[in-house]
Amino acid sequence: MTLIRRFRWTTSGQVVVEMALVMPLLGLIVAGVIHFGSMMHAQQVITNAARVGARLGTESGNSQGTVYGAVMDYCEQAGLDTSKVTTIITIGSETTDSVATVGYQFSSPVRDLFVAMARLITGADHSPITQLEAQCTMKF
């Protein structure tokens, strides 16, 4: 009886098995939080860059090159890779609005993990790049 009771209450390997089953899921959740946070940061930066561009486009005397440079400087100071930033600027006048559109090719720091998971689940080859875009319009 004591031998059966001892085997029934011994759980030395149970914790290891449970941890082995739960750790991949927890790792995926942490990677998702990192991915989402990085994407939201990039979206906020390009939204603010579009605001800067539209605001400068409403001021008289600013050329398209000046506004473009200010938008790119803002993105660079915020830590974005400026080679992945696209900008379309329309300088405003008394009859037209100033419009700044900023795009960014976002690639996650954990993108390889998500691409591998997508291939595993669906079998398809998914692009790890997400195109983010922000547009701001201001009156002259």
PyMOL commands that place a pseudoatom at each C-alpha (Angstrom):
pseudoatom trace, name=CA, resn=MET, resi=1, chain=A, elem=C, hetatm=0, pos=[0.000, 0.000, 0.000]
pseudoatom trace, name=CA, resn=THR, resi=2, chain=A, elem=C, hetatm=0, pos=[2.776, 2.440, 0.812]
pseudoatom trace, name=CA, resn=LEU, resi=3, chain=A, elem=C, hetatm=0, pos=[4.479, 1.688, -2.512]
pseudoatom trace, name=CA, resn=ILE, resi=4, chain=A, elem=C, hetatm=0, pos=[1.295, 2.580, -4.454]
pseudoatom trace, name=CA, resn=ARG, resi=5, chain=A, elem=C, hetatm=0, pos=[0.778, 5.705, -2.374]
pseudoatom trace, name=CA, resn=ARG, resi=6, chain=A, elem=C, hetatm=0, pos=[4.378, 6.805, -2.983]
pseudoatom trace, name=CA, resn=PHE, resi=7, chain=A, elem=C, hetatm=0, pos=[3.999, 6.463, -6.788]
pseudoatom trace, name=CA, resn=ARG, resi=8, chain=A, elem=C, hetatm=0, pos=[0.662, 8.247, -6.717]
pseudoatom trace, name=CA, resn=TRP, resi=9, chain=A, elem=C, hetatm=0, pos=[2.044, 11.340, -4.975]
pseudoatom trace, name=CA, resn=THR, resi=10, chain=A, elem=C, hetatm=0, pos=[5.370, 11.590, -6.796]
pseudoatom trace, name=CA, resn=THR, resi=11, chain=A, elem=C, hetatm=0, pos=[5.211, 14.352, -9.426]
pseudoatom trace, name=CA, resn=SER, resi=12, chain=A, elem=C, hetatm=0, pos=[8.875, 15.116, -10.058]
pseudoatom trace, name=CA, resn=GLY, resi=13, chain=A, elem=C, hetatm=0, pos=[8.591, 14.936, -13.863]
pseudoatom trace, name=CA, resn=GLN, resi=14, chain=A, elem=C, hetatm=0, pos=[5.184, 16.577, -14.147]
pseudoatom trace, name=CA, resn=VAL, resi=15, chain=A, elem=C, hetatm=0, pos=[6.526, 20.122, -13.823]
pseudoatom trace, name=CA, resn=VAL, resi=16, chain=A, elem=C, hetatm=0, pos=[9.081, 19.565, -16.569]
pseudoatom trace, name=CA, resn=VAL, resi=17, chain=A, elem=C, hetatm=0, pos=[6.460, 18.193, -18.957]
pseudoatom trace, name=CA, resn=GLU, resi=18, chain=A, elem=C, hetatm=0, pos=[4.009, 21.020, -18.232]
pseudoatom trace, name=CA, resn=MET, resi=19, chain=A, elem=C, hetatm=0, pos=[6.743, 23.624, -18.706]
pseudoatom trace, name=CA, resn=ALA, resi=20, chain=A, elem=C, hetatm=0, pos=[7.767, 22.023, -22.004]
pseudoatom trace, name=CA, resn=LEU, resi=21, chain=A, elem=C, hetatm=0, pos=[4.179, 22.270, -23.218]
pseudoatom trace, name=CA, resn=VAL, resi=22, chain=A, elem=C, hetatm=0, pos=[3.538, 25.835, -22.011]
pseudoatom trace, name=CA, resn=MET, resi=23, chain=A, elem=C, hetatm=0, pos=[6.867, 27.574, -22.822]
pseudoatom trace, name=CA, resn=PRO, resi=24, chain=A, elem=C, hetatm=0, pos=[6.425, 27.675, -26.631]
pseudoatom trace, name=CA, resn=LEU, resi=25, chain=A, elem=C, hetatm=0, pos=[3.013, 29.283, -26.190]
pseudoatom trace, name=CA, resn=LEU, resi=26, chain=A, elem=C, hetatm=0, pos=[4.368, 31.846, -23.728]
pseudoatom trace, name=CA, resn=GLY, resi=27, chain=A, elem=C, hetatm=0, pos=[7.261, 32.574, -26.081]
pseudoatom trace, name=CA, resn=LEU, resi=28, chain=A, elem=C, hetatm=0, pos=[4.841, 33.160, -28.930]
pseudoatom trace, name=CA, resn=ILE, resi=29, chain=A, elem=C, hetatm=0, pos=[2.770, 35.530, -26.789]
pseudoatom trace, name=CA, resn=VAL, resi=30, chain=A, elem=C, hetatm=0, pos=[5.874, 37.530, -25.807]
pseudoatom trace, name=CA, resn=ALA, resi=31, chain=A, elem=C, hetatm=0, pos=[6.994, 37.680, -29.456]
pseudoatom trace, name=CA, resn=GLY, resi=32, chain=A, elem=C, hetatm=0, pos=[3.520, 38.904, -30.442]
pseudoatom trace, name=CA, resn=VAL, resi=33, chain=A, elem=C, hetatm=0, pos=[3.643, 41.668, -27.851]
pseudoatom trace, name=CA, resn=ILE, resi=34, chain=A, elem=C, hetatm=0, pos=[7.070, 42.767, -29.131]
pseudoatom trace, name=CA, resn=HIS, resi=35, chain=A, elem=C, hetatm=0, pos=[5.829, 42.692, -32.743]
pseudoatom trace, name=CA, resn=PHE, resi=36, chain=A, elem=C, hetatm=0, pos=[2.660, 44.655, -31.975]
pseudoatom trace, name=CA, resn=GLY, resi=37, chain=A, elem=C, hetatm=0, pos=[4.530, 47.236, -29.892]
pseudoatom trace, name=CA, resn=SER, resi=38, chain=A, elem=C, hetatm=0, pos=[7.130, 47.796, -32.609]
pseudoatom trace, name=CA, resn=MET, resi=39, chain=A, elem=C, hetatm=0, pos=[4.428, 48.187, -35.242]
pseudoatom trace, name=CA, resn=MET, resi=40, chain=A, elem=C, hetatm=0, pos=[2.439, 50.667, -33.138]
pseudoatom trace, name=CA, resn=HIS, resi=41, chain=A, elem=C, hetatm=0, pos=[5.609, 52.701, -32.520]
pseudoatom trace, name=CA, resn=ALA, resi=42, chain=A, elem=C, hetatm=0, pos=[6.333, 52.878, -36.250]
pseudoatom trace, name=CA, resn=GLN, resi=43, chain=A, elem=C, hetatm=0, pos=[2.706, 53.862, -36.985]
pseudoatom trace, name=CA, resn=GLN, resi=44, chain=A, elem=C, hetatm=0, pos=[2.841, 56.647, -34.393]
pseudoatom trace, name=CA, resn=VAL, resi=45, chain=A, elem=C, hetatm=0, pos=[6.120, 57.966, -35.805]
pseudoatom trace, name=CA, resn=ILE, resi=46, chain=A, elem=C, hetatm=0, pos=[4.854, 58.147, -39.391]
pseudoatom trace, name=CA, resn=THR, resi=47, chain=A, elem=C, hetatm=0, pos=[1.581, 59.736, -38.212]
pseudoatom trace, name=CA, resn=ASN, resi=48, chain=A, elem=C, hetatm=0, pos=[3.524, 62.468, -36.444]
pseudoatom trace, name=CA, resn=ALA, resi=49, chain=A, elem=C, hetatm=0, pos=[5.846, 62.832, -39.444]
pseudoatom trace, name=CA, resn=ALA, resi=50, chain=A, elem=C, hetatm=0, pos=[2.807, 63.361, -41.694]
pseudoatom trace, name=CA, resn=ARG, resi=51, chain=A, elem=C, hetatm=0, pos=[1.567, 66.055, -39.299]
pseudoatom trace, name=CA, resn=VAL, resi=52, chain=A, elem=C, hetatm=0, pos=[4.951, 67.773, -39.396]
pseudoatom trace, name=CA, resn=GLY, resi=53, chain=A, elem=C, hetatm=0, pos=[4.940, 67.667, -43.192]
pseudoatom trace, name=CA, resn=ALA, resi=54, chain=A, elem=C, hetatm=0, pos=[1.395, 68.992, -43.515]
pseudoatom trace, name=CA, resn=ARG, resi=55, chain=A, elem=C, hetatm=0, pos=[2.054, 71.775, -40.997]
pseudoatom trace, name=CA, resn=LEU, resi=56, chain=A, elem=C, hetatm=0, pos=[5.221, 72.882, -42.793]
pseudoatom trace, name=CA, resn=GLY, resi=57, chain=A, elem=C, hetatm=0, pos=[3.366, 72.692, -46.109]
pseudoatom trace, name=CA, resn=THR, resi=58, chain=A, elem=C, hetatm=0, pos=[0.901, 75.315, -44.878]
pseudoatom trace, name=CA, resn=GLU, resi=59, chain=A, elem=C, hetatm=0, pos=[3.626, 77.835, -44.056]
pseudoatom trace, name=CA, resn=SER, resi=60, chain=A, elem=C, hetatm=0, pos=[4.413, 80.147, -46.950]
pseudoatom trace, name=CA, resn=GLY, resi=61, chain=A, elem=C, hetatm=0, pos=[7.941, 79.997, -48.281]
pseudoatom trace, name=CA, resn=ASN, resi=62, chain=A, elem=C, hetatm=0, pos=[8.541, 76.298, -47.660]
pseudoatom trace, name=CA, resn=SER, resi=63, chain=A, elem=C, hetatm=0, pos=[9.402, 74.234, -50.713]
pseudoatom trace, name=CA, resn=GLN, resi=64, chain=A, elem=C, hetatm=0, pos=[8.582, 70.600, -51.267]
pseudoatom trace, name=CA, resn=GLY, resi=65, chain=A, elem=C, hetatm=0, pos=[12.220, 69.698, -50.618]
pseudoatom trace, name=CA, resn=THR, resi=66, chain=A, elem=C, hetatm=0, pos=[12.213, 71.508, -47.264]
pseudoatom trace, name=CA, resn=VAL, resi=67, chain=A, elem=C, hetatm=0, pos=[9.081, 69.677, -46.141]
pseudoatom trace, name=CA, resn=TYR, resi=68, chain=A, elem=C, hetatm=0, pos=[10.431, 66.340, -47.398]
pseudoatom trace, name=CA, resn=GLY, resi=69, chain=A, elem=C, hetatm=0, pos=[13.674, 66.891, -45.485]
pseudoatom trace, name=CA, resn=ALA, resi=70, chain=A, elem=C, hetatm=0, pos=[11.797, 67.727, -42.278]
pseudoatom trace, name=CA, resn=VAL, resi=71, chain=A, elem=C, hetatm=0, pos=[9.670, 64.581, -42.567]
pseudoatom trace, name=CA, resn=MET, resi=72, chain=A, elem=C, hetatm=0, pos=[12.723, 62.388, -43.169]
pseudoatom trace, name=CA, resn=ASP, resi=73, chain=A, elem=C, hetatm=0, pos=[14.614, 64.030, -40.287]
pseudoatom trace, name=CA, resn=TYR, resi=74, chain=A, elem=C, hetatm=0, pos=[11.684, 63.339, -37.971]
pseudoatom trace, name=CA, resn=CYS, resi=75, chain=A, elem=C, hetatm=0, pos=[11.582, 59.682, -39.006]
pseudoatom trace, name=CA, resn=GLU, resi=76, chain=A, elem=C, hetatm=0, pos=[15.346, 59.309, -38.634]
pseudoatom trace, name=CA, resn=GLN, resi=77, chain=A, elem=C, hetatm=0, pos=[15.377, 60.904, -35.169]
pseudoatom trace, name=CA, resn=ALA, resi=78, chain=A, elem=C, hetatm=0, pos=[12.596, 58.529, -34.094]
pseudoatom trace, name=CA, resn=GLY, resi=79, chain=A, elem=C, hetatm=0, pos=[14.685, 55.527, -35.115]
pseudoatom trace, name=CA, resn=LEU, resi=80, chain=A, elem=C, hetatm=0, pos=[13.042, 54.447, -38.385]
pseudoatom trace, name=CA, resn=ASP, resi=81, chain=A, elem=C, hetatm=0, pos=[15.092, 53.221, -41.326]
pseudoatom trace, name=CA, resn=THR, resi=82, chain=A, elem=C, hetatm=0, pos=[14.675, 56.113, -43.779]
pseudoatom trace, name=CA, resn=SER, resi=83, chain=A, elem=C, hetatm=0, pos=[15.388, 53.863, -46.771]
pseudoatom trace, name=CA, resn=LYS, resi=84, chain=A, elem=C, hetatm=0, pos=[11.985, 52.256, -46.075]
pseudoatom trace, name=CA, resn=VAL, resi=85, chain=A, elem=C, hetatm=0, pos=[10.108, 55.569, -45.738]
pseudoatom trace, name=CA, resn=THR, resi=86, chain=A, elem=C, hetatm=0, pos=[8.117, 56.946, -48.684]
pseudoatom trace, name=CA, resn=THR, resi=87, chain=A, elem=C, hetatm=0, pos=[6.753, 60.478, -48.662]
pseudoatom trace, name=CA, resn=ILE, resi=88, chain=A, elem=C, hetatm=0, pos=[4.295, 62.318, -50.916]
pseudoatom trace, name=CA, resn=ILE, resi=89, chain=A, elem=C, hetatm=0, pos=[4.002, 66.046, -50.224]
pseudoatom trace, name=CA, resn=THR, resi=90, chain=A, elem=C, hetatm=0, pos=[1.481, 68.505, -51.674]
pseudoatom trace, name=CA, resn=ILE, resi=91, chain=A, elem=C, hetatm=0, pos=[2.239, 72.102, -50.731]
pseudoatom trace, name=CA, resn=GLY, resi=92, chain=A, elem=C, hetatm=0, pos=[-0.885, 74.054, -49.854]
pseudoatom trace, name=CA, resn=SER, resi=93, chain=A, elem=C, hetatm=0, pos=[-2.080, 77.377, -51.207]
pseudoatom trace, name=CA, resn=GLU, resi=94, chain=A, elem=C, hetatm=0, pos=[-5.071, 79.596, -50.541]
pseudoatom trace, name=CA, resn=THR, resi=95, chain=A, elem=C, hetatm=0, pos=[-7.263, 77.323, -52.668]
pseudoatom trace, name=CA, resn=THR, resi=96, chain=A, elem=C, hetatm=0, pos=[-5.744, 73.910, -51.905]
pseudoatom trace, name=CA, resn=ASP, resi=97, chain=A, elem=C, hetatm=0, pos=[-4.919, 72.058, -48.711]
pseudoatom trace, name=CA, resn=SER, resi=98, chain=A, elem=C, hetatm=0, pos=[-1.472, 70.903, -47.687]
pseudoatom trace, name=CA, resn=VAL, resi=99, chain=A, elem=C, hetatm=0, pos=[-1.307, 67.098, -47.737]
pseudoatom trace, name=CA, resn=ALA, resi=100, chain=A, elem=C, hetatm=0, pos=[1.494, 64.881, -46.467]
pseudoatom trace, name=CA, resn=THR, resi=101, chain=A, elem=C, hetatm=0, pos=[1.373, 61.114, -46.929]
pseudoatom trace, name=CA, resn=VAL, resi=102, chain=A, elem=C, hetatm=0, pos=[4.063, 59.021, -45.264]
pseudoatom trace, name=CA, resn=GLY, resi=103, chain=A, elem=C, hetatm=0, pos=[4.474, 55.298, -45.829]
pseudoatom trace, name=CA, resn=TYR, resi=104, chain=A, elem=C, hetatm=0, pos=[6.775, 52.826, -44.116]
pseudoatom trace, name=CA, resn=GLN, resi=105, chain=A, elem=C, hetatm=0, pos=[7.685, 49.228, -44.932]
pseudoatom trace, name=CA, resn=PHE, resi=106, chain=A, elem=C, hetatm=0, pos=[7.569, 47.733, -41.452]
pseudoatom trace, name=CA, resn=SER, resi=107, chain=A, elem=C, hetatm=0, pos=[9.425, 44.531, -40.751]
pseudoatom trace, name=CA, resn=SER, resi=108, chain=A, elem=C, hetatm=0, pos=[9.228, 43.097, -37.265]
pseudoatom trace, name=CA, resn=PRO, resi=109, chain=A, elem=C, hetatm=0, pos=[12.234, 42.187, -35.145]
pseudoatom trace, name=CA, resn=VAL, resi=110, chain=A, elem=C, hetatm=0, pos=[10.570, 38.797, -34.624]
pseudoatom trace, name=CA, resn=ARG, resi=111, chain=A, elem=C, hetatm=0, pos=[9.330, 38.432, -38.205]
pseudoatom trace, name=CA, resn=ASP, resi=112, chain=A, elem=C, hetatm=0, pos=[11.200, 35.199, -38.870]
pseudoatom trace, name=CA, resn=LEU, resi=113, chain=A, elem=C, hetatm=0, pos=[9.285, 33.523, -36.061]
pseudoatom trace, name=CA, resn=PHE, resi=114, chain=A, elem=C, hetatm=0, pos=[5.941, 34.607, -37.511]
pseudoatom trace, name=CA, resn=VAL, resi=115, chain=A, elem=C, hetatm=0, pos=[6.911, 33.610, -41.054]
pseudoatom trace, name=CA, resn=ALA, resi=116, chain=A, elem=C, hetatm=0, pos=[7.938, 30.173, -39.797]
pseudoatom trace, name=CA, resn=MET, resi=117, chain=A, elem=C, hetatm=0, pos=[4.653, 29.805, -37.900]
pseudoatom trace, name=CA, resn=ALA, resi=118, chain=A, elem=C, hetatm=0, pos=[2.641, 30.873, -40.966]
pseudoatom trace, name=CA, resn=ARG, resi=119, chain=A, elem=C, hetatm=0, pos=[4.479, 28.360, -43.144]
pseudoatom trace, name=CA, resn=LEU, resi=120, chain=A, elem=C, hetatm=0, pos=[3.914, 25.652, -40.569]
pseudoatom trace, name=CA, resn=ILE, resi=121, chain=A, elem=C, hetatm=0, pos=[0.188, 26.338, -40.195]
pseudoatom trace, name=CA, resn=THR, resi=122, chain=A, elem=C, hetatm=0, pos=[-0.873, 27.264, -43.744]
pseudoatom trace, name=CA, resn=GLY, resi=123, chain=A, elem=C, hetatm=0, pos=[1.987, 26.003, -45.876]
pseudoatom trace, name=CA, resn=ALA, resi=124, chain=A, elem=C, hetatm=0, pos=[2.005, 29.310, -47.770]
pseudoatom trace, name=CA, resn=ASP, resi=125, chain=A, elem=C, hetatm=0, pos=[4.904, 31.737, -48.060]
pseudoatom trace, name=CA, resn=HIS, resi=126, chain=A, elem=C, hetatm=0, pos=[3.788, 34.974, -46.415]
pseudoatom trace, name=CA, resn=SER, resi=127, chain=A, elem=C, hetatm=0, pos=[5.619, 38.268, -46.763]
pseudoatom trace, name=CA, resn=PRO, resi=128, chain=A, elem=C, hetatm=0, pos=[7.068, 39.469, -43.462]
pseudoatom trace, name=CA, resn=ILE, resi=129, chain=A, elem=C, hetatm=0, pos=[6.731, 43.112, -44.526]
pseudoatom trace, name=CA, resn=THR, resi=130, chain=A, elem=C, hetatm=0, pos=[3.709, 45.209, -43.621]
pseudoatom trace, name=CA, resn=GLN, resi=131, chain=A, elem=C, hetatm=0, pos=[3.071, 48.527, -45.373]
pseudoatom trace, name=CA, resn=LEU, resi=132, chain=A, elem=C, hetatm=0, pos=[2.051, 51.232, -42.898]
pseudoatom trace, name=CA, resn=GLU, resi=133, chain=A, elem=C, hetatm=0, pos=[0.678, 54.564, -44.088]
pseudoatom trace, name=CA, resn=ALA, resi=134, chain=A, elem=C, hetatm=0, pos=[-0.400, 57.838, -42.522]
pseudoatom trace, name=CA, resn=GLN, resi=135, chain=A, elem=C, hetatm=0, pos=[-1.880, 60.919, -44.163]
pseudoatom trace, name=CA, resn=CYS, resi=136, chain=A, elem=C, hetatm=0, pos=[-2.490, 64.382, -42.778]
pseudoatom trace, name=CA, resn=THR, resi=137, chain=A, elem=C, hetatm=0, pos=[-4.313, 67.293, -44.422]
pseudoatom trace, name=CA, resn=MET, resi=138, chain=A, elem=C, hetatm=0, pos=[-4.154, 70.886, -43.182]
pseudoatom trace, name=CA, resn=LYS, resi=139, chain=A, elem=C, hetatm=0, pos=[-5.724, 74.080, -44.446]
pseudoatom trace, name=CA, resn=PHE, resi=140, chain=A, elem=C, hetatm=0, pos=[-3.431, 76.811, -45.724]
for i in range(1, 140): cmd.bond("trace and resi %d" % i, "trace and resi %d" % (i + 1))
show_as sticks, trace
zoom trace
